[in-house]
Amino acid sequence: MNGGRGVAAILYGALFSLTVTGCGGPAYKQPTADNCATIRVDSDMAYISLVDGTSTTDAANRTARSIGLLIGGDFPIGKLQVTVTPGKHTIQVQTLTSVADLWLVAEPNTQYVVRFRGTKQGQLIWIENERTAQSVGGIKGSADEPPDAPMSLPDALPKEQSESN
């Protein structure tokens, strides 16, 4: 009797049912404006899983890749590079052993790279401006994190309401 296949089948069934029932949501929609910034990881052993709280892959893709990972398949489950508009963003980066919730204030037309390295205490994960090699942003919730920009009233209203005002 092969217990490993039974466990994999149970996990597959659980993951499949989460996908079928709609757990999760649509993937992060990358902006296409001319002044966008890009953020990439510097290794295929890490990936960007969330941008501003939205997953970088849809639920079906996450499930399929999770199943592949469980049975020795592919990694990563998220994106190796994302595009963001200028301004403050939160980025969740995952490696096989760590999760980091980071923030940065993206500048127009700038490339950023997520770096990481192992230490005796765990992993260090940070974001650098790719051109200058200067560390930017920080850990989400840190004292130096700037507040989120307040929304203007027209931005806060649904489109049809703001047009009728």
VMD Tcl script that draws the C-alpha trace (Angstrom):
set ca {
  {0.00 0.00 0.00}
  {1.33 3.44 -0.96}
  {0.33 6.01 1.69}
  {2.00 8.84 -0.20}
  {-0.41 8.60 -3.13}
  {-3.39 8.55 -0.79}
  {-2.23 11.73 0.92}
  {-1.59 13.38 -2.46}
  {-5.09 12.38 -3.62}
  {-6.68 13.83 -0.47}
  {-4.72 17.07 -0.86}
  {-5.60 17.23 -4.55}
  {-9.29 16.75 -3.72}
  {-9.19 19.49 -1.08}
  {-7.39 21.92 -3.37}
  {-9.70 21.09 -6.28}
  {-12.78 21.73 -4.15}
  {-11.41 25.12 -3.10}
  {-10.96 26.07 -6.75}
  {-14.37 24.83 -7.84}
  {-16.13 26.66 -5.02}
  {-14.45 29.90 -6.01}
  {-12.05 30.35 -3.12}
  {-9.63 33.04 -4.11}
  {-10.28 35.64 -6.72}
  {-9.07 37.26 -9.86}
  {-5.38 37.83 -10.34}
  {-3.67 41.20 -10.02}
  {-4.15 43.21 -13.22}
  {-0.85 44.74 -14.22}
  {-1.11 48.36 -15.37}
  {0.01 49.27 -18.88}
  {0.69 53.02 -18.53}
  {3.94 54.37 -19.98}
  {5.30 55.52 -16.60}
  {4.97 52.23 -14.69}
  {7.67 50.70 -12.53}
  {8.66 47.04 -12.55}
  {9.53 44.84 -9.59}
  {11.23 41.49 -10.15}
  {12.81 38.82 -7.99}
  {16.46 37.98 -8.55}
  {16.05 34.22 -8.23}
  {13.74 31.47 -9.38}
  {13.53 30.35 -5.74}
  {11.31 33.30 -4.79}
  {8.20 34.87 -6.23}
  {5.82 37.78 -5.79}
  {2.56 36.36 -4.47}
  {0.57 39.54 -3.69}
  {0.54 43.13 -4.91}
  {-1.56 45.50 -2.79}
  {-3.34 42.51 -1.26}
  {-4.30 40.96 -4.62}
  {-2.88 37.61 -5.70}
  {-0.60 37.64 -8.72}
  {-2.25 34.47 -10.06}
  {-5.87 33.37 -10.31}
  {-7.27 30.66 -8.04}
  {-7.16 27.90 -10.67}
  {-3.52 28.61 -11.50}
  {-2.56 28.67 -7.80}
  {-4.26 25.32 -7.26}
  {-2.67 23.68 -10.28}
  {0.80 24.88 -9.31}
  {0.28 23.90 -5.66}
  {-0.59 20.38 -6.75}
  {2.50 20.31 -8.97}
  {4.65 21.48 -6.09}
  {3.22 18.79 -3.79}
  {4.15 16.04 -6.20}
  {7.59 17.45 -6.99}
  {6.57 19.79 -9.79}
  {7.14 23.40 -10.60}
  {7.84 26.44 -8.46}
  {6.97 29.35 -8.22}
  {3.25 29.79 -7.68}
  {3.31 33.57 -8.21}
  {5.01 36.04 -10.51}
  {8.71 36.62 -10.98}
  {8.03 40.18 -12.18}
  {5.14 42.62 -11.81}
  {4.36 46.10 -13.09}
  {2.98 48.79 -10.76}
  {1.89 52.39 -11.10}
  {3.98 55.09 -9.42}
  {3.16 55.46 -5.71}
  {3.02 53.33 -2.59}
  {2.47 49.59 -2.92}
  {2.63 46.54 -0.71}
  {4.33 43.43 -2.09}
  {4.29 39.95 -0.59}
  {7.34 37.89 -1.52}
  {7.58 34.17 -0.82}
  {10.44 31.72 -0.91}
  {10.26 28.03 -0.09}
  {10.80 28.86 3.59}
  {9.80 32.52 4.12}
  {7.10 35.09 3.52}
  {7.85 38.82 3.59}
  {5.30 41.65 3.46}
  {7.13 44.67 2.10}
  {6.21 48.19 0.99}
  {7.78 50.61 -1.42}
  {6.99 53.94 -3.03}
  {7.52 53.23 -6.72}
  {8.97 55.98 -8.85}
  {7.89 56.34 -12.50}
  {9.86 54.31 -15.06}
  {12.03 52.65 -12.42}
  {13.09 49.03 -12.11}
  {13.26 47.38 -8.71}
  {14.63 44.00 -7.72}
  {13.72 41.88 -4.70}
  {16.86 40.47 -3.12}
  {17.17 37.79 -0.49}
  {19.85 35.87 1.29}
  {19.93 33.28 3.98}
  {21.34 33.91 7.44}
  {21.69 31.75 10.53}
  {18.48 33.31 11.85}
  {16.44 32.92 8.63}
  {16.21 34.92 5.43}
  {16.65 38.61 4.73}
  {14.35 39.90 1.99}
  {14.41 43.48 0.71}
  {13.76 45.63 -2.38}
  {16.47 47.59 -4.21}
  {16.42 50.21 -6.93}
  {18.05 48.16 -9.69}
  {20.03 51.09 -11.16}
  {21.39 52.53 -7.89}
  {21.47 49.32 -5.78}
  {19.98 51.37 -2.93}
  {17.51 49.66 -0.61}
  {14.01 51.14 -0.89}
  {10.83 50.69 1.10}
  {10.72 48.42 4.09}
  {8.72 45.91 6.07}
  {4.97 46.43 6.02}
  {3.87 47.99 9.30}
  {7.31 49.39 10.15}
  {7.61 52.83 11.74}
  {9.07 54.31 8.54}
  {6.19 53.15 6.32}
  {4.36 56.17 4.87}
  {0.58 56.28 5.27}
  {-1.56 55.20 2.37}
  {-2.58 58.10 0.16}
  {-6.13 59.23 0.92}
  {-8.60 58.76 -1.90}
  {-10.22 61.80 -3.39}
  {-14.01 61.75 -3.28}
  {-14.47 61.06 -7.03}
  {-12.03 58.13 -6.78}
  {-13.89 56.70 -3.79}
  {-17.29 56.73 -5.53}
  {-18.37 54.20 -8.12}
  {-17.87 55.57 -11.63}
  {-21.56 56.15 -12.36}
  {-22.04 58.17 -9.12}
  {-18.99 60.38 -9.67}
  {-20.10 61.18 -13.24}
  {-23.57 62.25 -12.11}
  {-22.17 64.78 -9.59}
}
mol new
graphics top color blue
foreach p $ca { graphics top sphere $p radius 0.5 }
foreach p [lrange $ca 0 end-1] q [lrange $ca 1 end] { graphics top cylinder $p $q radius 0.2 }
display resetview
